[in-house]
Amino acid sequence: MRANRSLRHSHARGFTLLEMLAVIVLIGIIGAIVVTQVGKNVDKGKYGAGKAQLTTLSQKIENYALDNGTPPHALEDLTTKPADASNWQGPYAKESDLKDPWGHPFGYRYPGEHGSFDLVFYGQDGKAGGDGYSADVGNWQ
């Protein structure tokens, strides 16, 4: 009986250090790939959300204009009543509506070059110009 036990233990072996390191390296590589892909999808989602938010904010500006006769002079006029808005029915927007998904303010110009007002989503970089997820989108496009 003792001979059987010692024979069984001599054939049982664990993983070598080299095998364990190989598995850890493979898990690290797969993890890096997954994180990269998820990061790209997050940026894509934020860019799409910013474009949708641009449309919604543009509608809120138009609601303000319907009530007061002209679009607001500044986006902050959507959240707090300005002195020259005699028929202000707001607030038309929340403070958080005035920032894009990356936390940058939307560009706004009244009077606009492309219509009664221009509203611009600057994308990921928050600056004019750019391409990819940093491309600008205006309410006139």
The first five atom37 places (N, CA, C, CB, O) and aatype in JSON, in Angstrom:
{
  "aatype": [12, 1, 0, 2, 1, 15, 10, 1, 8, 15, 8, 0, 1, 7, 13, 16, 10, 10, 6, 12, 10, 0, 19, 9, 19, 10, 9, 7, 9, 9, 7, 0, 9, 19, 19, 16, 5, 19, 7, 11, 2, 19, 3, 11, 7, 11, 18, 7, 0, 7, 11, 0, 5, 10, 16, 16, 10, 15, 5, 11, 9, 6, 2, 18, 0, 10, 3, 2, 7, 16, 14, 14, 8, 0, 10, 6, 3, 10, 16, 16, 11, 14, 0, 3, 0, 15, 2, 17, 5, 7, 14, 18, 0, 11, 6, 15, 3, 10, 11, 3, 14, 17, 7, 8, 14, 13, 7, 18, 1, 18, 14, 7, 6, 8, 7, 15, 13, 3, 10, 19, 13, 18, 7, 5, 3, 7, 11, 0, 7, 7, 3, 7, 18, 15, 0, 3, 19, 7, 2, 17, 5],
  "atom_mask": [
    [1, 1, 1, 1, 1],
    [1, 1, 1, 1, 1],
    [1, 1, 1, 1, 1],
    [1, 1, 1, 1, 1],
    [1, 1, 1, 1, 1],
    [1, 1, 1, 1, 1],
    [1, 1, 1, 1, 1],
    [1, 1, 1, 1, 1],
    [1, 1, 1, 1, 1],
    [1, 1, 1, 1, 1],
    [1, 1, 1, 1, 1],
    [1, 1, 1, 1, 1],
    [1, 1, 1, 1, 1],
    [1, 1, 1, 0, 1],
    [1, 1, 1, 1, 1],
    [1, 1, 1, 1, 1],
    [1, 1, 1, 1, 1],
    [1, 1, 1, 1, 1],
    [1, 1, 1, 1, 1],
    [1, 1, 1, 1, 1],
    [1, 1, 1, 1, 1],
    [1, 1, 1, 1, 1],
    [1, 1, 1, 1, 1],
    [1, 1, 1, 1, 1],
    [1, 1, 1, 1, 1],
    [1, 1, 1, 1, 1],
    [1, 1, 1, 1, 1],
    [1, 1, 1, 0, 1],
    [1, 1, 1, 1, 1],
    [1, 1, 1, 1, 1],
    [1, 1, 1, 0, 1],
    [1, 1, 1, 1, 1],
    [1, 1, 1, 1, 1],
    [1, 1, 1, 1, 1],
    [1, 1, 1, 1, 1],
    [1, 1, 1, 1, 1],
    [1, 1, 1, 1, 1],
    [1, 1, 1, 1, 1],
    [1, 1, 1, 0, 1],
    [1, 1, 1, 1, 1],
    [1, 1, 1, 1, 1],
    [1, 1, 1, 1, 1],
    [1, 1, 1, 1, 1],
    [1, 1, 1, 1, 1],
    [1, 1, 1, 0, 1],
    [1, 1, 1, 1, 1],
    [1, 1, 1, 1, 1],
    [1, 1, 1, 0, 1],
    [1, 1, 1, 1, 1],
    [1, 1, 1, 0, 1],
    [1, 1, 1, 1, 1],
    [1, 1, 1, 1, 1],
    [1, 1, 1, 1, 1],
    [1, 1, 1, 1, 1],
    [1, 1, 1, 1, 1],
    [1, 1, 1, 1, 1],
    [1, 1, 1, 1, 1],
    [1, 1, 1, 1, 1],
    [1, 1, 1, 1, 1],
    [1, 1, 1, 1, 1],
    [1, 1, 1, 1, 1],
    [1, 1, 1, 1, 1],
    [1, 1, 1, 1, 1],
    [1, 1, 1, 1, 1],
    [1, 1, 1, 1, 1],
    [1, 1, 1, 1, 1],
    [1, 1, 1, 1, 1],
    [1, 1, 1, 1, 1],
    [1, 1, 1, 0, 1],
    [1, 1, 1, 1, 1],
    [1, 1, 1, 1, 1],
    [1, 1, 1, 1, 1],
    [1, 1, 1, 1, 1],
    [1, 1, 1, 1, 1],
    [1, 1, 1, 1, 1],
    [1, 1, 1, 1, 1],
    [1, 1, 1, 1, 1],
    [1, 1, 1, 1, 1],
    [1, 1, 1, 1, 1],
    [1, 1, 1, 1, 1],
    [1, 1, 1, 1, 1],
    [1, 1, 1, 1, 1],
    [1, 1, 1, 1, 1],
    [1, 1, 1, 1, 1],
    [1, 1, 1, 1, 1],
    [1, 1, 1, 1, 1],
    [1, 1, 1, 1, 1],
    [1, 1, 1, 1, 1],
    [1, 1, 1, 1, 1],
    [1, 1, 1, 0, 1],
    [1, 1, 1, 1, 1],
    [1, 1, 1, 1, 1],
    [1, 1, 1, 1, 1],
    [1, 1, 1, 1, 1],
    [1, 1, 1, 1, 1],
    [1, 1, 1, 1, 1],
    [1, 1, 1, 1, 1],
    [1, 1, 1, 1, 1],
    [1, 1, 1, 1, 1],
    [1, 1, 1, 1, 1],
    [1, 1, 1, 1, 1],
    [1, 1, 1, 1, 1],
    [1, 1, 1, 0, 1],
    [1, 1, 1, 1, 1],
    [1, 1, 1, 1, 1],
    [1, 1, 1, 1, 1],
    [1, 1, 1, 0, 1],
    [1, 1, 1, 1, 1],
    [1, 1, 1, 1, 1],
    [1, 1, 1, 1, 1],
    [1, 1, 1, 1, 1],
    [1, 1, 1, 0, 1],
    [1, 1, 1, 1, 1],
    [1, 1, 1, 1, 1],
    [1, 1, 1, 0, 1],
    [1, 1, 1, 1, 1],
    [1, 1, 1, 1, 1],
    [1, 1, 1, 1, 1],
    [1, 1, 1, 1, 1],
    [1, 1, 1, 1, 1],
    [1, 1, 1, 1, 1],
    [1, 1, 1, 1, 1],
    [1, 1, 1, 0, 1],
    [1, 1, 1, 1, 1],
    [1, 1, 1, 1, 1],
    [1, 1, 1, 0, 1],
    [1, 1, 1, 1, 1],
    [1, 1, 1, 1, 1],
    [1, 1, 1, 0, 1],
    [1, 1, 1, 0, 1],
    [1, 1, 1, 1, 1],
    [1, 1, 1, 0, 1],
    [1, 1, 1, 1, 1],
    [1, 1, 1, 1, 1],
    [1, 1, 1, 1, 1],
    [1, 1, 1, 1, 1],
    [1, 1, 1, 1, 1],
    [1, 1, 1, 0, 1],
    [1, 1, 1, 1, 1],
    [1, 1, 1, 1, 1],
    [1, 1, 1, 1, 1]
  ],
  "atom_positions": [
    [[0.81, -1.18, 0.0], [0.0, 0.0, 0.0], [0.86, 1.26, 0.0], [-0.93, -0.01, 1.19], [0.57, 2.22, -0.71]],
    [[1.91, 1.25, 0.78], [2.81, 2.4, 0.82], [3.49, 2.62, -0.52], [3.85, 2.23, 1.91], [3.72, 3.76, -0.92]],
    [[3.81, 1.59, -1.18], [4.47, 1.71, -2.48], [3.55, 2.38, -3.48], [4.91, 0.32, -2.99], [4.02, 3.16, -4.31]],
    [[2.26, 2.1, -3.43], [1.3, 2.74, -4.32], [1.21, 4.24, -4.08], [-0.07, 2.11, -4.15], [1.16, 5.03, -5.02]],
    [[1.2, 4.63, -2.81], [1.09, 6.05, -2.49], [2.3, 6.82, -2.98], [0.93, 6.24, -1.0], [2.15, 7.88, -3.58]],
    [[3.46, 6.33, -2.74], [4.67, 7.04, -3.16], [4.78, 7.08, -4.68], [5.91, 6.38, -2.56], [5.3, 8.04, -5.23]],
    [[4.29, 6.04, -5.35], [4.29, 6.02, -6.81], [3.34, 7.08, -7.36], [3.91, 4.63, -7.33], [3.66, 7.76, -8.34]],
    [[2.18, 7.21, -6.74], [1.2, 8.22, -7.17], [1.75, 9.64, -6.99], [-0.12, 8.05, -6.39], [1.57, 10.48, -7.86]],
    [[2.39, 9.89, -5.9], [2.93, 11.22, -5.62], [4.08, 11.58, -6.53], [3.37, 11.32, -4.19], [4.28, 12.76, -6.84]],
    [[4.84, 10.62, -6.96], [5.96, 10.92, -7.84], [5.5, 11.31, -9.25], [6.9, 9.73, -7.92], [6.22, 12.02, -9.95]],
    [[4.31, 10.86, -9.67], [3.79, 11.23, -10.99], [2.99, 12.54, -10.96], [2.92, 10.11, -11.53], [2.84, 13.19, -11.99]],
    [[2.49, 12.93, -9.79], [1.72, 14.17, -9.69], [2.69, 15.35, -9.69], [0.84, 14.18, -8.39], [3.65, 15.37, -8.92]],
    [[2.45, 16.32, -10.56], [3.29, 17.5, -10.57], [2.44, 18.74, -10.83], [4.4, 17.36, -11.64], [1.36, 18.63, -11.41]],
    [[2.91, 19.89, -10.42], [2.2, 21.14, -10.61], [2.68, 21.85, -11.85], [0.0, 0.0, 0.0], [3.39, 21.28, -12.68]],
    [[2.28, 23.11, -11.97], [2.72, 23.92, -13.09], [4.11, 24.44, -12.82], [1.74, 25.08, -13.34], [4.46, 24.75, -11.68]],
    [[4.89, 24.53, -13.84], [6.23, 25.12, -13.68], [6.1, 26.64, -13.7], [7.2, 24.62, -14.8], [5.1, 27.18, -14.15]],
    [[7.11, 27.29, -13.23], [7.12, 28.76, -13.22], [7.0, 29.3, -14.64], [8.42, 29.28, -12.55], [6.32, 30.31, -14.85]],
    [[7.62, 28.67, -15.59], [7.57, 29.11, -16.98], [6.15, 29.01, -17.54], [8.53, 28.27, -17.84], [5.7, 29.91, -18.25]],
    [[5.45, 27.94, -17.22], [4.06, 27.8, -17.69], [3.16, 28.87, -17.08], [3.52, 26.4, -17.35], [2.31, 29.43, -17.76]],
    [[3.36, 29.14, -15.79], [2.55, 30.17, -15.14], [2.83, 31.55, -15.72], [2.82, 30.17, -13.63], [1.9, 32.33, -15.92]],
    [[4.08, 31.86, -16.0], [4.42, 33.14, -16.61], [3.81, 33.28, -18.0], [5.94, 33.31, -16.69], [3.34, 34.36, -18.37]],
    [[3.81, 32.2, -18.78], [3.22, 32.24, -20.12], [1.73, 32.55, -20.03], [3.44, 30.9, -20.85], [1.23, 33.35, -20.83]],
    [[1.02, 31.94, -19.09], [-0.41, 32.21, -18.93], [-0.64, 33.65, -18.5], [-1.03, 31.24, -17.89], [-1.56, 34.3, -19.0]],
    [[0.16, 34.15, -17.59], [0.0, 35.54, -17.12], [0.25, 36.52, -18.27], [0.98, 35.83, -15.96], [-0.48, 37.5, -18.4]],
    [[1.25, 36.28, -19.1], [1.53, 37.15, -20.24], [0.36, 37.12, -21.22], [2.84, 36.72, -20.95], [-0.04, 38.16, -21.73]],
    [[-0.2, 35.95, -21.5], [-1.35, 35.84, -22.42], [-2.56, 36.59, -21.87], [-1.72, 34.38, -22.66], [-3.26, 37.27, -22.62]],
    [[-2.81, 36.45, -20.59], [-3.94, 37.19, -19.98], [-3.7, 38.69, -20.09], [-4.12, 36.78, -18.49], [-4.64, 39.44, -20.36]],
    [[-2.47, 39.13, -19.89], [-2.15, 40.56, -20.02], [-2.38, 41.08, -21.43], [0.0, 0.0, 0.0], [-2.91, 42.17, -21.61]],
    [[-1.98, 40.31, -22.42], [-2.16, 40.71, -23.83], [-3.65, 40.8, -24.16], [-1.47, 39.71, -24.78], [-4.09, 41.77, -24.77]],
    [[-4.41, 39.8, -23.76], [-5.85, 39.81, -24.02], [-6.51, 40.98, -23.3], [-6.51, 38.47, -23.58], [-7.38, 41.65, -23.86]],
    [[-6.1, 41.24, -22.07], [-6.64, 42.37, -21.31], [-6.36, 43.7, -21.99], [0.0, 0.0, 0.0], [-7.24, 44.57, -22.03]],
    [[-5.16, 43.88, -22.51], [-4.81, 45.13, -23.19], [-5.66, 45.33, -24.44], [-3.32, 45.14, -23.56], [-6.09, 46.45, -24.72]],
    [[-5.89, 44.27, -25.18], [-6.73, 44.36, -26.38], [-8.16, 44.73, -26.01], [-6.72, 43.02, -27.15], [-8.77, 45.59, -26.66]],
    [[-8.69, 44.1, -24.99], [-10.07, 44.38, -24.57], [-10.21, 45.83, -24.1], [-10.5, 43.41, -23.43], [-11.17, 46.51, -24.47]],
    [[-9.27, 46.31, -23.29], [-9.33, 47.69, -22.79], [-9.27, 48.68, -23.94], [-8.19, 47.95, -21.8], [-9.99, 49.68, -23.93]],
    [[-8.43, 48.43, -24.93], [-8.33, 49.32, -26.09], [-9.64, 49.39, -26.85], [-7.2, 48.86, -27.02], [-10.09, 50.47, -27.23]],
    [[-10.26, 48.24, -27.08], [-11.52, 48.2, -27.83], [-12.64, 48.87, -27.05], [-11.9, 46.76, -28.15], [-13.45, 49.6, -27.64]],
    [[-12.7, 48.65, -25.76], [-13.73, 49.27, -24.93], [-13.54, 50.79, -24.93], [-13.7, 48.72, -23.48], [-14.51, 51.54, -25.01]],
    [[-12.29, 51.25, -24.85], [-12.01, 52.69, -24.87], [-12.49, 53.33, -26.16], [0.0, 0.0, 0.0], [-13.03, 54.44, -26.13]],
    [[-12.29, 52.66, -27.29], [-12.75, 53.2, -28.57], [-14.27, 53.28, -28.61], [-12.23, 52.33, -29.73], [-14.82, 54.25, -29.13]],
    [[-14.94, 52.28, -28.07], [-16.4, 52.28, -28.06], [-16.96, 53.35, -27.14], [-16.92, 50.92, -27.66], [-18.02, 53.91, -27.42]],
    [[-16.27, 53.63, -26.05], [-16.71, 54.69, -25.14], [-16.64, 56.04, -25.86], [-15.84, 54.71, -23.86], [-17.57, 56.83, -25.78]],
    [[-15.52, 56.3, -26.56], [-15.39, 57.54, -27.31], [-16.46, 57.66, -28.39], [-14.01, 57.65, -27.93], [-17.03, 58.73, -28.59]],
    [[-16.73, 56.57, -29.08], [-17.76, 56.57, -30.12], [-19.12, 56.88, -29.51], [-17.8, 55.2, -30.84], [-19.9, 57.65, -30.07]],
    [[-19.41, 56.29, -28.36], [-20.68, 56.54, -27.68], [-20.81, 57.99, -27.22], [0.0, 0.0, 0.0], [-21.87, 58.59, -27.36]],
    [[-19.73, 58.53, -26.67], [-19.76, 59.93, -26.21], [-19.95, 60.88, -27.39], [-18.47, 60.28, -25.45], [-20.66, 61.87, -27.28]],
    [[-19.3, 60.57, -28.53], [-19.44, 61.44, -29.7], [-20.89, 61.42, -30.2], [-18.47, 60.98, -30.83], [-21.45, 62.47, -30.53]],
    [[-21.49, 60.23, -30.25], [-22.89, 60.13, -30.66], [-23.81, 60.84, -29.69], [0.0, 0.0, 0.0], [-24.77, 61.49, -30.1]],
    [[-23.53, 60.71, -28.39], [-24.34, 61.39, -27.38], [-24.21, 62.91, -27.51], [-23.93, 60.94, -25.96], [-25.19, 63.63, -27.32]],
    [[-23.01, 63.39, -27.83], [-22.8, 64.83, -28.01], [-23.59, 65.38, -29.18], [0.0, 0.0, 0.0], [-24.15, 66.47, -29.1]],
    [[-23.65, 64.61, -30.27], [-24.44, 65.05, -31.43], [-25.93, 65.08, -31.09], [-24.2, 64.12, -32.64], [-26.65, 65.99, -31.5]],
    [[-26.39, 64.09, -30.33], [-27.8, 64.07, -29.92], [-28.09, 65.23, -28.96], [-28.15, 62.72, -29.25], [-29.15, 65.85, -29.03]],
    [[-27.15, 65.5, -28.08], [-27.31, 66.6, -27.13], [-27.35, 67.94, -27.86], [-26.18, 66.59, -26.09], [-28.06, 68.85, -27.44]],
    [[-26.58, 68.07, -28.94], [-26.6, 69.28, -29.75], [-28.0, 69.54, -30.3], [-25.58, 69.17, -30.92], [-28.49, 70.66, -30.26]],
    [[-28.64, 68.5, -30.8], [-29.99, 68.62, -31.34], [-30.99, 69.03, -30.26], [-30.43, 67.3, -31.99], [-31.83, 69.9, -30.48]],
    [[-30.89, 68.4, -29.1], [-31.79, 68.71, -27.99], [-31.6, 70.14, -27.5], [-31.58, 67.73, -26.84], [-32.58, 70.85, -27.26]],
    [[-30.34, 70.56, -27.35], [-30.06, 71.91, -26.89], [-30.54, 72.94, -27.92], [-28.56, 72.08, -26.62], [-31.02, 74.01, -27.55]],
    [[-30.4, 72.63, -29.19], [-30.88, 73.51, -30.25], [-32.4, 73.7, -30.14], [-30.5, 72.94, -31.64], [-32.9, 74.81, -30.34]],
    [[-33.11, 72.64, -29.83], [-34.57, 72.74, -29.66], [-34.92, 73.59, -28.44], [-35.18, 71.34, -29.51], [-35.91, 74.32, -28.47]],
    [[-34.13, 73.49, -27.39], [-34.37, 74.31, -26.2], [-34.14, 75.79, -26.5], [-33.46, 73.85, -25.04], [-34.85, 76.65, -25.98]],
    [[-33.16, 76.08, -27.34], [-32.9, 77.47, -27.75], [-34.08, 77.98, -28.57], [-31.58, 77.58, -28.57], [-34.51, 79.12, -28.41]],
    [[-34.6, 77.13, -29.45], [-35.76, 77.53, -30.25], [-36.99, 77.75, -29.38], [-36.05, 76.47, -31.32], [-37.78, 78.65, -29.66]],
    [[-37.17, 76.95, -28.33], [-38.28, 77.17, -27.4], [-38.15, 78.52, -26.71], [-38.34, 76.03, -26.35], [-39.13, 79.24, -26.54]],
    [[-36.93, 78.85, -26.3], [-36.67, 80.16, -25.7], [-37.03, 81.27, -26.69], [-35.17, 80.27, -25.26], [-37.67, 82.25, -26.33]],
    [[-36.6, 81.09, -27.94], [-36.87, 82.11, -28.97], [-38.37, 82.27, -29.21], [-36.16, 81.75, -30.28], [-38.84, 83.39, -29.4]],
    [[-39.12, 81.18, -29.2], [-40.57, 81.27, -29.38], [-41.22, 82.08, -28.26], [-41.19, 79.87, -29.44], [-42.14, 82.86, -28.5]],
    [[-40.74, 81.89, -27.04], [-41.31, 82.61, -25.9], [-40.88, 84.07, -25.84], [-40.93, 81.92, -24.62], [-41.66, 84.92, -25.42]],
    [[-39.65, 84.37, -26.24], [-39.08, 85.7, -26.02], [-38.83, 86.51, -27.29], [-37.8, 85.57, -25.29], [-38.4, 87.66, -27.21]],
    [[-39.1, 85.94, -28.44], [-38.96, 86.68, -29.69], [-37.6, 86.53, -30.36], [0.0, 0.0, 0.0], [-37.52, 86.66, -31.58]],
    [[-36.55, 86.26, -29.61], [-35.21, 86.06, -30.17], [-34.5, 84.96, -29.39], [-34.38, 87.38, -30.14], [-34.86, 84.69, -28.25]],
    [[-33.5, 84.33, -30.0], [-32.7, 83.36, -29.24], [-31.97, 84.07, -28.1], [-31.69, 82.63, -30.17], [-31.82, 85.29, -28.13]],
    [[-31.5, 83.32, -27.1], [-30.78, 83.95, -25.99], [-29.44, 84.53, -26.45], [-30.55, 82.92, -24.87], [-28.86, 84.08, -27.44]],
    [[-28.97, 85.53, -25.72], [-27.67, 86.13, -26.02], [-26.54, 85.2, -25.61], [-27.53, 87.48, -25.32], [-25.46, 85.22, -26.21]],
    [[-26.77, 84.38, -24.58], [-25.78, 83.4, -24.09], [-26.54, 82.15, -23.67], [-24.92, 83.99, -22.89], [-27.72, 82.21, -23.31]],
    [[-25.87, 81.01, -23.7], [-26.52, 79.76, -23.31], [-27.0, 79.77, -21.86], [-25.58, 78.6, -23.54], [-27.98, 79.11, -21.53]],
    [[-26.32, 80.5, -21.0], [-26.71, 80.58, -19.6], [-28.11, 81.18, -19.43], [-25.68, 81.41, -18.81], [-28.75, 80.96, -18.4]],
    [[-28.58, 81.94, -20.42], [-29.93, 82.51, -20.37], [-31.0, 81.43, -20.4], [-30.13, 83.49, -21.53], [-32.16, 81.7, -20.09]],
    [[-30.63, 80.2, -20.78], [-31.59, 79.1, -20.76], [-31.83, 78.59, -19.34], [-31.1, 77.95, -21.64], [-32.87, 78.0, -19.06]],
    [[-30.88, 78.83, -18.45], [-31.0, 78.31, -17.08], [-31.45, 79.37, -16.08], [-29.67, 77.75, -16.64], [-32.14, 79.05, -15.11]],
    [[-31.07, 80.63, -16.3], [-31.48, 81.71, -15.41], [-32.06, 82.85, -16.23], [-30.29, 82.21, -14.55], [-31.57, 83.14, -17.32]],
    [[-33.08, 83.48, -15.73], [-33.79, 84.52, -16.48], [-32.93, 85.77, -16.65], [-35.1, 84.89, -15.78], [-32.47, 86.37, -15.68]],
    [[-32.71, 86.15, -17.93], [-31.99, 87.41, -18.17], [-32.93, 88.61, -17.99], [-31.37, 87.43, -19.6], [-34.15, 88.45, -18.02]],
    [[-32.37, 89.78, -17.8], [-33.16, 90.98, -17.54], [-34.04, 91.35, -18.72], [-32.26, 92.14, -17.2], [-35.13, 91.9, -18.52]],
    [[-33.61, 91.08, -19.96], [-34.35, 91.53, -21.14], [-35.35, 90.5, -21.67], [-33.39, 91.9, -22.23], [-35.92, 90.69, -22.74]],
    [[-35.57, 89.41, -20.95], [-36.51, 88.37, -21.4], [-37.84, 88.56, -20.69], [-35.95, 86.93, -21.12], [-38.04, 88.08, -19.58]],
    [[-38.75, 89.27, -21.35], [-40.02, 89.63, -20.72], [-40.99, 88.44, -20.57], [-40.69, 90.72, -21.51], [-41.81, 88.43, -19.65]],
    [[-40.9, 87.47, -21.45], [-41.83, 86.33, -21.4], [-41.1, 85.02, -21.13], [-42.61, 86.24, -22.72], [-41.45, 83.98, -21.68]],
    [[-40.09, 85.07, -20.28], [-39.26, 83.9, -19.97], [-40.11, 82.86, -19.26], [-38.04, 84.3, -19.08], [-40.72, 83.16, -18.23]],
    [[-40.17, 81.65, -19.79], [-40.97, 80.56, -19.23], [-40.1, 79.42, -18.7], [-41.94, 80.02, -20.29], [-40.57, 78.3, -18.53]],
    [[-38.85, 79.71, -18.44], [-37.87, 78.67, -18.1], [-37.91, 78.23, -16.67], [0.0, 0.0, 0.0], [-38.82, 78.57, -15.92]],
    [[-36.91, 77.48, -16.29], [-35.69, 77.25, -17.05], [-35.92, 76.29, -18.23], [-34.61, 76.69, -16.14], [-36.7, 75.35, -18.14]],
    [[-35.23, 76.57, -19.31], [-35.34, 75.77, -20.53], [-34.34, 74.62, -20.54], [-35.11, 76.66, -21.76], [-34.52, 73.62, -21.24]],
    [[-33.3, 74.76, -19.74], [-32.25, 73.74, -19.69], [-31.64, 73.7, -18.29], [-31.15, 74.0, -20.76], [-31.79, 74.64, -17.51]],
    [[-30.96, 72.6, -18.0], [-30.19, 72.47, -16.76], [-28.74, 72.85, -17.06], [-30.29, 71.01, -16.17], [-28.32, 72.85, -18.21]],
    [[-27.99, 73.18, -16.01], [-26.57, 73.51, -16.19], [-25.83, 72.38, -16.9], [-25.91, 73.79, -14.82], [-24.97, 72.64, -17.74]],
    [[-26.16, 71.14, -16.58], [-25.47, 69.99, -17.19], [-25.76, 69.88, -18.68], [-25.89, 68.7, -16.49], [-24.97, 69.28, -19.41]],
    [[-26.87, 70.44, -19.15], [-27.21, 70.4, -20.58], [-26.27, 71.28, -21.41], [-28.66, 70.85, -20.81], [-26.17, 71.11, -22.62]],
    [[-25.6, 72.22, -20.76], [-24.76, 73.18, -21.47], [-23.34, 72.67, -21.7], [-24.72, 74.48, -20.71], [-22.52, 73.36, -22.3]],
    [[-23.05, 71.46, -21.21], [-21.73, 70.85, -21.39], [-21.89, 69.55, -22.19], [-21.03, 70.57, -20.01], [-22.87, 68.83, -22.03]],
    [[-20.9, 69.27, -23.05], [-20.95, 68.04, -23.84], [-20.54, 66.84, -22.97], [-20.02, 68.16, -25.09], [-20.15, 67.02, -21.82]],
    [[-20.62, 65.62, -23.51], [-20.28, 64.43, -22.7], [-18.85, 64.41, -22.17], [-20.51, 63.21, -23.51], [-18.57, 63.69, -21.21]],
    [[-17.94, 65.17, -22.77], [-16.57, 65.25, -22.26], [-16.4, 66.4, -21.27], [-15.59, 65.43, -23.43], [-15.31, 66.61, -20.74]],
    [[-17.48, 67.14, -21.01], [-17.42, 68.24, -20.04], [-17.04, 69.58, -20.62], [0.0, 0.0, 0.0], [-16.82, 70.53, -19.87]],
    [[-16.95, 69.69, -21.95], [-16.62, 70.96, -22.59], [-17.91, 71.75, -22.89], [-15.82, 70.72, -23.9], [-18.95, 71.16, -23.15]],
    [[-17.83, 73.07, -22.84], [-19.01, 73.86, -23.2], [-19.27, 73.81, -24.71], [-18.84, 75.32, -22.74], [-18.34, 73.69, -25.51]],
    [[-20.52, 73.89, -25.08], [-20.88, 73.99, -26.5], [-20.53, 75.39, -26.98], [-22.42, 73.68, -26.74], [-20.57, 76.35, -26.21]],
    [[-20.18, 75.5, -28.26], [-19.95, 76.82, -28.85], [-21.29, 77.43, -29.21], [0.0, 0.0, 0.0], [-22.17, 76.74, -29.72]],
    [[-21.46, 78.72, -28.94], [-22.73, 79.38, -29.23], [-22.47, 80.79, -29.74], [-23.64, 79.42, -27.97], [-21.62, 81.5, -29.21]],
    [[-23.21, 81.18, -30.77], [-23.11, 82.53, -31.31], [-24.5, 83.03, -31.67], [-22.17, 82.56, -32.56], [-25.26, 82.37, -32.38]],
    [[-24.82, 84.21, -31.15], [-26.06, 84.9, -31.52], [-25.71, 86.35, -31.82], [-27.14, 84.8, -30.38], [-25.11, 87.01, -30.98]],
    [[-26.07, 86.87, -32.97], [-26.69, 86.18, -34.11], [-25.69, 85.25, -34.79], [-27.23, 87.21, -35.14], [-24.47, 85.46, -34.72]],
    [[-26.21, 84.23, -35.42], [-25.36, 83.23, -36.04], [-24.97, 83.57, -37.46], [0.0, 0.0, 0.0], [-25.56, 84.45, -38.09]],
    [[-23.98, 82.88, -37.97], [-23.55, 83.03, -39.36], [-24.34, 82.12, -40.29], [-22.06, 82.73, -39.49], [-24.42, 82.37, -41.49]],
    [[-24.94, 81.06, -39.73], [-25.65, 80.07, -40.54], [-27.15, 80.09, -40.31], [-25.12, 78.69, -40.26], [-27.88, 79.31, -40.93]],
    [[-27.61, 80.94, -39.45], [-29.04, 81.04, -39.11], [-29.19, 82.06, -38.01], [0.0, 0.0, 0.0], [-28.3, 82.88, -37.79]],
    [[-30.32, 82.01, -37.31], [-30.53, 82.99, -36.24], [-29.54, 82.78, -35.08], [-31.97, 82.9, -35.72], [-29.22, 83.72, -34.36]],
    [[-29.07, 81.54, -34.91], [-28.03, 81.26, -33.93], [-27.2, 80.09, -34.42], [-28.65, 80.95, -32.53], [-27.67, 79.27, -35.22]],
    [[-25.96, 80.0, -33.96], [-25.08, 78.88, -34.28], [-24.74, 78.16, -32.97], [-23.79, 79.36, -35.02], [-24.31, 78.78, -32.0]],
    [[-24.93, 76.86, -32.97], [-24.58, 76.02, -31.83], [-23.62, 74.96, -32.35], [-25.85, 75.38, -31.16], [-23.91, 74.3, -33.34]],
    [[-22.47, 74.79, -31.67], [-21.43, 73.89, -32.16], [-21.01, 72.92, -31.06], [-20.21, 74.7, -32.67], [-20.74, 73.31, -29.93]],
    [[-20.95, 71.64, -31.44], [-20.36, 70.59, -30.6], [-18.95, 70.39, -31.12], [-21.21, 69.23, -30.63], [-18.78, 70.02, -32.28]],
    [[-17.93, 70.63, -30.28], [-16.54, 70.6, -30.72], [-15.9, 69.21, -30.67], [-15.74, 71.53, -29.9], [-14.77, 69.05, -31.12]],
    [[-16.59, 68.24, -30.16], [-16.04, 66.89, -30.13], [-15.14, 66.65, -28.93], [0.0, 0.0, 0.0], [-15.14, 67.42, -27.97]],
    [[-14.37, 65.58, -29.01], [-13.56, 65.11, -27.9], [-12.55, 66.13, -27.4], [-12.85, 63.87, -28.3], [-12.33, 66.24, -26.19]],
    [[-11.92, 66.88, -28.31], [-10.88, 67.82, -27.89], [-11.43, 69.15, -27.36], [-9.95, 68.09, -29.04], [-10.7, 69.91, -26.73]],
    [[-12.7, 69.44, -27.61], [-13.3, 70.67, -27.11], [-12.81, 71.93, -27.81], [0.0, 0.0, 0.0], [-13.04, 73.03, -27.32]],
    [[-12.14, 71.77, -28.96], [-11.6, 72.92, -29.7], [-12.15, 72.92, -31.12], [-10.05, 72.87, -29.73], [-12.57, 71.89, -31.64]],
    [[-12.16, 74.09, -31.73], [-12.6, 74.21, -33.12], [-11.67, 73.42, -34.03], [-12.67, 75.69, -33.55], [-10.46, 73.38, -33.81]],
    [[-12.25, 72.8, -35.05], [-11.46, 72.01, -35.99], [-11.28, 70.59, -35.47], [0.0, 0.0, 0.0], [-11.77, 70.24, -34.4]],
    [[-10.59, 69.81, -36.23], [-10.31, 68.43, -35.83], [-11.02, 67.44, -36.73], [0.0, 0.0, 0.0], [-11.86, 67.81, -37.56]],
    [[-10.67, 66.17, -36.56], [-11.33, 65.12, -37.33], [-11.53, 63.91, -36.43], [-10.49, 64.75, -38.59], [-11.07, 63.89, -35.29]],
    [[-12.22, 62.91, -36.94], [-12.55, 61.76, -36.12], [-13.5, 62.17, -35.01], [0.0, 0.0, 0.0], [-14.49, 62.87, -35.26]],
    [[-13.21, 61.73, -33.79], [-14.07, 62.09, -32.66], [-13.83, 63.51, -32.17], [-13.86, 61.12, -31.51], [-14.49, 63.96, -31.23]],
    [[-12.92, 64.23, -32.78], [-12.69, 65.64, -32.46], [-13.29, 66.56, -33.51], [-11.19, 65.91, -32.32], [-13.11, 67.78, -33.45]],
    [[-14.01, 66.01, -34.48], [-14.63, 66.81, -35.55], [-15.79, 67.64, -34.97], [-15.14, 65.9, -36.71], [-16.53, 67.18, -34.1]],
    [[-15.93, 68.85, -35.47], [-16.99, 69.74, -35.05], [-18.29, 69.4, -35.76], [-16.6, 71.2, -35.3], [-18.29, 68.96, -36.91]],
    [[-19.41, 69.62, -35.06], [-20.74, 69.45, -35.64], [-21.55, 70.66, -35.25], [-21.43, 68.12, -35.15], [-21.62, 71.03, -34.08]],
    [[-22.18, 71.29, -36.25], [-23.01, 72.48, -35.97], [-24.48, 72.17, -36.16], [0.0, 0.0, 0.0], [-24.84, 71.21, -36.84]],
    [[-25.33, 73.0, -35.56], [-26.77, 72.79, -35.66], [-27.29, 73.03, -37.08], [-27.49, 73.7, -34.68], [-28.43, 72.66, -37.38]],
    [[-26.52, 73.64, -37.95], [-26.93, 73.89, -39.33], [-26.6, 72.73, -40.25], [-26.27, 75.15, -39.85], [-27.0, 72.74, -41.41]],
    [[-25.88, 71.73, -39.77], [-25.45, 70.6, -40.61], [-26.47, 69.49, -40.61], [-24.09, 70.05, -40.14], [-26.28, 68.46, -41.26]]
  ]
}
